[in-house]
Amino acid sequence: ISMKRFFVILAAIATVFLTLPFIGLFQRAPWSSLGGLLTSSSTTEALRVSLIVSFTATLIVFILGTPLAWVLARINFSGRRFIRSLVVLPMVLPPVVGGTALLFALGRGGFIGQWLKAWFDISLPFTISGAVVAAVFVSLPFYVIAMESALITSQDQLHELENVARTLGLPPLSVLYRVTLPRVRPAMVAGLALAWARALGEFGATITFAGNLPGRTQTLPLATFLALESNPEEALALSLILVVVSLSVLLMLRDHWMPSSNNSTKF
């Protein structure tokens, strides 16, 4: 058997392995009662909380992640490798561990949370703000990595354009918003969309740090987990929402995270 055929067989097995769970999900979906399940009060409340949390988290990711990606891509400093590893860490860390870390840092008894409570009367655990913090923690790396990669890839071209803009008298902020960011806009959009999808699907850190309070911190993933015990059909309906949304985001951004087929090597 040729290497090409051998690899094709293994690729087909991997594809089937990844596809079977989704086939099972769609095959067991309660299509006849899907409309009623998706419009139930529990589902709409979970959807409302999920949208508030995910969109708020995405806005914060944009505000914090853009300068972080720029610093990592443009400035050489002694701790850059450590900071980059720290940025990636939430992607490989078990979400429950991330939620536990947030609880001990920002909880009422945490080394920061105790001062937030004493000075500003702010308590983040088991609130929608806590759910946003958990979502930002797990989704920030997706945006930072996409932006940093784009800034590094187009660094030479951007330097030239930025120098021309400065020569024409544009202030630094204008150079950033009129020259730099437009050149990396595709990566920015892709990173934000991936961060939003990750925030929408966050489970472990949220349930650990923000709890599972219906109407307050219960997002779609948490509602799905709860429904598995009492109403499996509702759990299937909620799972369909998350699968369709995640797949749609990936398909829309296919050109940003997959190499061009024109560059494929032919045997």
Sine and cosine of phi, psi and omega as CSV:
sin_phi,cos_phi,sin_psi,cos_psi,sin_omega,cos_omega
0.00,0.00,0.71,-0.71,-0.02,-1.00
-0.96,0.28,0.36,-0.93,0.00,-1.00
-0.88,0.47,-0.62,0.78,-0.01,-1.00
-0.87,0.49,-0.73,0.68,-0.01,-1.00
-0.91,0.41,-0.62,0.79,0.02,-1.00
-0.88,0.48,-0.71,0.71,0.01,-1.00
-0.92,0.40,-0.60,0.80,0.03,-1.00
-0.89,0.45,-0.65,0.76,0.01,-1.00
-0.90,0.44,-0.72,0.69,0.01,-1.00
-0.91,0.42,-0.62,0.79,0.04,-1.00
-0.90,0.43,-0.62,0.79,0.02,-1.00
-0.91,0.41,-0.64,0.76,0.04,-1.00
-0.89,0.46,-0.69,0.73,0.02,-1.00
-0.89,0.45,-0.65,0.76,0.00,-1.00
-0.90,0.44,-0.68,0.73,0.03,-1.00
-0.89,0.45,-0.67,0.74,0.01,-1.00
-0.86,0.51,-0.66,0.75,-0.01,-1.00
-0.97,0.26,-0.45,0.89,-0.09,-1.00
-1.00,0.08,-0.58,0.81,-0.11,-0.99
-0.81,0.59,-0.70,0.71,0.00,-1.00
-0.86,0.51,-0.62,0.79,-0.01,-1.00
-0.96,0.30,-0.56,0.83,0.10,-0.99
-0.88,0.47,-0.69,0.72,0.03,-1.00
-0.88,0.48,-0.62,0.79,0.00,-1.00
-0.91,0.42,-0.75,0.67,-0.02,-1.00
-0.94,0.33,-0.52,0.85,0.00,-1.00
-0.94,0.35,-0.56,0.83,-0.02,-1.00
-1.00,-0.04,-0.05,1.00,-0.06,-1.00
-0.89,0.46,0.67,-0.74,0.00,-1.00
-0.99,0.16,0.97,0.26,-0.13,-0.99
-0.88,0.48,-0.58,0.82,-0.05,-1.00
-0.92,0.38,-0.53,0.85,-0.03,-1.00
-0.93,-0.36,0.27,0.96,-0.10,-0.99
-0.89,0.46,-0.66,0.75,-0.02,-1.00
-0.86,0.52,-0.71,0.70,0.00,-1.00
-0.92,0.40,-0.62,0.78,0.00,-1.00
-0.92,0.39,-0.64,0.77,-0.04,-1.00
-0.97,0.25,-0.30,0.95,0.00,-1.00
-0.96,-0.28,0.14,0.99,0.04,-1.00
-0.92,0.39,0.37,-0.93,-0.06,-1.00
-0.89,0.46,-0.63,0.78,-0.01,-1.00
-0.91,0.41,-0.63,0.78,0.00,-1.00
-0.94,0.35,-0.71,0.70,-0.01,-1.00
-0.91,0.41,-0.58,0.82,0.06,-1.00
-0.92,0.40,-0.69,0.72,0.03,-1.00
-0.90,0.43,-0.62,0.78,0.04,-1.00
-0.91,0.42,-0.66,0.75,0.01,-1.00
-0.88,0.48,-0.73,0.68,0.01,-1.00
-0.89,0.45,-0.68,0.74,-0.01,-1.00
-0.88,0.48,-0.68,0.73,-0.02,-1.00
-0.92,0.39,-0.67,0.74,0.03,-1.00
-0.88,0.48,-0.75,0.67,-0.04,-1.00
-0.90,0.43,-0.74,0.67,-0.11,-0.99
-0.93,0.36,-0.66,0.75,-0.01,-1.00
-0.95,0.31,-0.63,0.78,0.06,-1.00
-0.90,0.44,-0.69,0.73,0.03,-1.00
-0.88,0.47,-0.65,0.76,0.00,-1.00
-0.90,0.43,-0.63,0.78,0.05,-1.00
-0.89,0.46,-0.70,0.72,0.02,-1.00
-0.91,0.41,-0.64,0.77,0.04,-1.00
-0.86,0.51,-0.66,0.75,0.02,-1.00
-0.90,0.43,-0.71,0.71,-0.05,-1.00
-0.91,0.40,-0.68,0.73,-0.04,-1.00
-1.00,0.05,-0.58,0.81,-0.12,-0.99
-0.97,0.25,-0.52,0.85,-0.03,-1.00
-0.89,0.45,-0.80,0.60,0.04,-1.00
-0.91,0.42,-0.54,0.84,0.03,-1.00
-0.90,0.44,-0.71,0.71,0.03,-1.00
-0.90,0.44,-0.63,0.77,0.00,-1.00
-0.90,0.43,-0.69,0.73,0.01,-1.00
-0.90,0.45,-0.70,0.72,-0.01,-1.00
-0.91,0.41,-0.54,0.84,-0.04,-1.00
-1.00,0.09,-0.49,0.87,-0.19,-0.98
-0.93,-0.36,-0.40,0.92,-0.14,-0.99
-0.92,-0.40,0.80,-0.60,0.09,-1.00
-1.00,0.00,0.85,-0.52,0.07,-1.00
-0.55,-0.83,0.32,-0.95,-0.20,-0.98
-0.89,0.45,-0.51,0.86,-0.06,-1.00
-0.99,-0.17,0.31,0.95,-0.10,-0.99
-0.90,0.43,-0.66,0.75,0.00,-1.00
-0.90,0.44,-0.63,0.78,0.02,-1.00
-0.92,0.40,-0.69,0.72,0.01,-1.00
-0.89,0.45,-0.65,0.76,0.02,-1.00
-0.90,0.44,-0.65,0.76,0.06,-1.00
-0.90,0.43,-0.61,0.79,0.02,-1.00
-0.91,0.42,-0.60,0.80,0.03,-1.00
-0.90,0.43,-0.66,0.75,-0.05,-1.00
-0.97,0.23,-0.40,0.92,-0.11,-0.99
-0.78,0.63,-0.71,0.71,0.01,-1.00
-0.87,0.49,-0.33,0.94,0.01,-1.00
-0.96,0.27,-0.49,0.87,-0.05,-1.00
-0.95,-0.30,-0.20,0.98,0.00,-1.00
-0.98,0.22,0.69,-0.72,0.12,-0.99
-0.83,0.57,0.78,-0.63,-0.07,-1.00
-0.82,0.58,-0.56,0.83,0.01,-1.00
-0.90,0.44,-0.59,0.81,0.04,-1.00
-0.92,0.40,-0.65,0.76,0.06,-1.00
-0.88,0.48,-0.67,0.74,0.04,-1.00
-0.91,0.42,-0.63,0.78,0.05,-1.00
-0.90,0.44,-0.67,0.74,0.02,-1.00
-0.90,0.44,-0.66,0.75,0.05,-1.00
-0.89,0.45,-0.62,0.78,-0.03,-1.00
-0.90,0.43,-0.66,0.75,-0.02,-1.00
-0.98,0.18,-0.27,0.96,0.05,-1.00
-1.00,-0.08,-0.69,0.72,-0.13,-0.99
-0.92,-0.38,0.00,1.00,0.05,-1.00
-0.94,0.34,0.12,-0.99,-0.04,-1.00
-0.84,0.54,-0.54,0.84,0.02,-1.00
-0.99,-0.17,0.09,1.00,-0.02,-1.00
-0.95,0.30,0.27,-0.96,-0.09,-1.00
-0.94,0.35,-0.34,0.94,0.13,-0.99
-0.96,-0.27,-0.64,0.77,-0.04,-1.00
-0.87,0.50,-0.55,0.83,0.00,-1.00
-0.91,0.42,-0.56,0.83,0.02,-1.00
-0.98,0.21,-0.55,0.83,0.09,-1.00
-0.87,0.49,-0.63,0.77,0.01,-1.00
-0.95,0.32,-0.68,0.73,-0.07,-1.00
-0.95,0.31,-0.64,0.77,-0.11,-0.99
-1.00,-0.02,-0.61,0.79,-0.11,-0.99
-0.86,-0.50,0.00,1.00,-0.04,-1.00
0.84,0.55,0.64,0.77,0.01,-1.00
-0.96,-0.28,0.82,-0.58,0.06,-1.00
-0.80,-0.60,0.91,-0.42,-0.10,-1.00
-1.00,0.06,-0.61,0.79,-0.04,-1.00
-0.86,0.51,0.62,-0.78,0.07,-1.00
0.88,0.48,0.57,0.82,0.12,-0.99
-0.74,-0.67,0.25,-0.97,0.03,-1.00
-0.92,0.40,-0.49,0.87,0.10,-1.00
-0.90,0.44,-0.61,0.79,0.07,-1.00
-0.90,0.44,-0.62,0.78,0.05,-1.00
-0.90,0.44,-0.61,0.79,0.05,-1.00
-0.91,0.42,-0.69,0.72,0.02,-1.00
-0.86,0.50,-0.69,0.72,0.02,-1.00
-0.89,0.45,-0.66,0.75,0.01,-1.00
-0.91,0.41,-0.64,0.77,0.04,-1.00
-0.90,0.44,-0.67,0.74,-0.05,-1.00
-0.86,0.52,-0.67,0.75,-0.07,-1.00
-1.00,0.04,-0.37,0.93,-0.09,-1.00
-0.99,-0.17,-0.34,0.94,-0.02,-1.00
-0.82,0.57,-0.67,0.74,-0.02,-1.00
-0.85,0.53,-0.58,0.82,-0.04,-1.00
-0.88,0.47,-0.65,0.76,0.00,-1.00
-0.97,0.26,-0.70,0.72,-0.06,-1.00
-0.89,0.46,-0.69,0.73,0.00,-1.00
-0.89,0.45,-0.69,0.73,0.01,-1.00
-0.90,0.44,-0.69,0.72,-0.02,-1.00
-0.94,0.34,-0.69,0.73,0.00,-1.00
-0.88,0.47,-0.68,0.73,0.01,-1.00
-0.87,0.48,-0.67,0.74,0.01,-1.00
-0.92,0.39,-0.65,0.76,0.00,-1.00
-0.91,0.42,-0.62,0.78,0.01,-1.00
-0.95,0.31,-0.67,0.74,-0.04,-1.00
-0.88,0.48,-0.65,0.76,-0.05,-1.00
-0.98,-0.20,0.39,0.92,-0.14,-0.99
-0.88,0.47,-0.73,0.68,-0.04,-1.00
-0.89,0.46,-0.72,0.70,0.00,-1.00
-0.91,0.41,-0.64,0.77,0.00,-1.00
-0.91,0.41,-0.65,0.76,0.02,-1.00
-0.85,0.53,-0.68,0.73,-0.01,-1.00
-0.90,0.44,-0.72,0.69,-0.01,-1.00
-0.91,0.41,-0.64,0.77,0.01,-1.00
-0.92,0.40,-0.62,0.79,0.05,-1.00
-0.90,0.43,-0.64,0.77,0.06,-1.00
-0.89,0.46,-0.69,0.72,-0.01,-1.00
-0.89,0.45,-0.65,0.76,0.03,-1.00
-0.92,0.40,-0.62,0.79,0.03,-1.00
-0.88,0.47,-0.55,0.84,0.01,-1.00
-0.99,0.17,-0.02,1.00,0.11,-0.99
0.99,-0.12,0.19,0.98,0.02,-1.00
-0.96,0.28,0.71,-0.71,0.07,-1.00
-0.94,0.35,0.31,-0.95,-0.08,-1.00
-0.81,0.59,-0.68,0.74,-0.01,-1.00
-0.91,0.41,-0.61,0.79,0.04,-1.00
-0.91,0.41,-0.62,0.79,0.06,-1.00
-0.88,0.48,-0.67,0.74,-0.01,-1.00
-0.89,0.46,-0.75,0.66,-0.13,-0.99
-1.00,0.09,-0.38,0.92,-0.04,-1.00
-0.97,-0.23,-0.29,0.96,-0.03,-1.00
-0.87,-0.50,-0.82,0.57,-0.14,-0.99
-0.94,0.34,-0.82,0.57,-0.09,-1.00
-0.90,0.44,-0.64,0.77,0.06,-1.00
-0.87,0.50,-0.51,0.86,-0.01,-1.00
-0.96,0.30,-0.42,0.91,-0.01,-1.00
-0.94,-0.35,0.30,0.95,-0.04,-1.00
-0.85,0.53,-0.68,0.73,0.02,-1.00
-0.84,0.54,-0.68,0.74,0.02,-1.00
-0.93,0.38,-0.58,0.81,0.02,-1.00
-0.89,0.45,-0.73,0.69,0.00,-1.00
-0.90,0.44,-0.70,0.72,0.00,-1.00
-0.89,0.45,-0.70,0.71,0.00,-1.00
-0.89,0.45,-0.66,0.75,0.02,-1.00
-0.92,0.39,-0.63,0.78,0.01,-1.00
-0.91,0.41,-0.68,0.73,0.04,-1.00
-0.91,0.41,-0.64,0.77,0.04,-1.00
-0.90,0.44,-0.65,0.76,0.02,-1.00
-0.90,0.44,-0.70,0.71,0.01,-1.00
-0.89,0.45,-0.62,0.78,0.03,-1.00
-0.92,0.39,-0.65,0.76,0.04,-1.00
-0.91,0.42,-0.63,0.78,0.00,-1.00
-0.90,0.44,-0.58,0.81,-0.06,-1.00
-0.99,-0.10,0.12,0.99,-0.04,-1.00
-0.91,0.42,0.68,-0.74,-0.03,-1.00
-0.76,-0.65,-0.87,0.49,-0.19,-0.98
-0.88,0.48,-0.78,0.62,-0.02,-1.00
-0.91,0.41,-0.57,0.82,-0.02,-1.00
-0.92,0.40,-0.76,0.65,-0.06,-1.00
-0.92,0.38,-0.48,0.88,0.01,-1.00
-0.98,0.22,-0.67,0.74,-0.11,-0.99
-1.00,-0.07,-0.60,0.80,-0.09,-1.00
-0.95,-0.32,-0.19,0.98,0.01,-1.00
0.99,0.16,-0.14,-0.99,-0.05,-1.00
-0.76,-0.66,0.91,0.41,-0.07,-1.00
-0.99,-0.13,0.91,-0.41,-0.03,-1.00
-0.83,0.55,0.74,-0.68,0.01,-1.00
0.99,0.16,-0.15,0.99,-0.02,-1.00
-0.85,-0.53,-0.84,0.54,-0.02,-1.00
-0.81,-0.59,0.05,1.00,-0.04,-1.00
-0.99,0.16,0.97,-0.26,0.03,-1.00
-1.00,0.01,0.02,-1.00,-0.02,-1.00
-0.86,0.51,-0.71,0.70,0.04,-1.00
-0.88,0.48,-0.63,0.77,0.01,-1.00
-0.93,0.38,-0.64,0.77,0.05,-1.00
-0.90,0.43,-0.58,0.82,0.05,-1.00
-0.90,0.44,-0.71,0.71,0.01,-1.00
-0.88,0.48,-0.69,0.73,-0.01,-1.00
-0.92,0.38,-0.63,0.78,-0.05,-1.00
-0.94,0.35,-0.40,0.92,0.00,-1.00
-0.85,0.53,-0.51,0.86,-0.04,-1.00
-1.00,0.08,-0.57,0.82,-0.12,-0.99
-0.95,-0.33,-0.50,0.86,-0.08,-1.00
-0.55,-0.84,0.99,0.14,-0.06,-1.00
-0.84,0.54,-0.55,0.84,0.01,-1.00
-0.91,0.42,-0.64,0.77,0.06,-1.00
-0.91,0.42,-0.63,0.78,0.04,-1.00
-0.88,0.48,-0.65,0.76,0.04,-1.00
-0.90,0.43,-0.66,0.75,0.00,-1.00
-0.90,0.44,-0.69,0.72,0.02,-1.00
-0.91,0.41,-0.62,0.79,0.03,-1.00
-0.89,0.45,-0.62,0.79,0.02,-1.00
-0.87,0.49,-0.66,0.75,0.02,-1.00
-0.85,0.53,-0.75,0.66,-0.06,-1.00
-0.92,0.40,-0.63,0.78,0.02,-1.00
-0.91,0.41,-0.72,0.69,-0.03,-1.00
-0.90,0.44,-0.68,0.73,0.01,-1.00
-0.90,0.44,-0.73,0.69,-0.03,-1.00
-0.90,0.44,-0.69,0.72,0.00,-1.00
-0.91,0.42,-0.62,0.78,0.02,-1.00
-0.89,0.45,-0.67,0.74,0.02,-1.00
-0.88,0.47,-0.71,0.71,-0.02,-1.00
-0.91,0.42,-0.65,0.76,0.00,-1.00
-0.93,0.37,-0.63,0.77,0.01,-1.00
-0.91,0.41,-0.52,0.86,-0.06,-1.00
-0.98,-0.21,0.29,0.96,-0.08,-1.00
-0.81,0.59,-0.68,0.73,-0.06,-1.00
-0.93,0.37,-0.29,0.96,-0.05,-1.00
-1.00,-0.05,-0.38,0.92,-0.04,-1.00
-0.87,-0.50,0.06,1.00,0.08,-1.00
-0.85,-0.52,0.64,-0.77,0.04,-1.00
-0.93,0.38,0.44,-0.90,0.00,-1.00
-0.91,0.42,0.64,-0.77,0.00,-1.00
-0.93,0.38,-0.31,0.95,0.00,-1.00
-0.93,0.36,-0.34,0.94,-0.02,-1.00
-1.00,-0.07,0.07,1.00,-0.04,-1.00
-0.93,0.38,0.59,-0.81,0.03,-1.00
-1.00,0.07,0.73,-0.69,-0.01,-1.00
-0.99,-0.15,0.65,-0.76,0.05,-1.00
-0.99,0.17,0.00,0.00,0.00,0.00
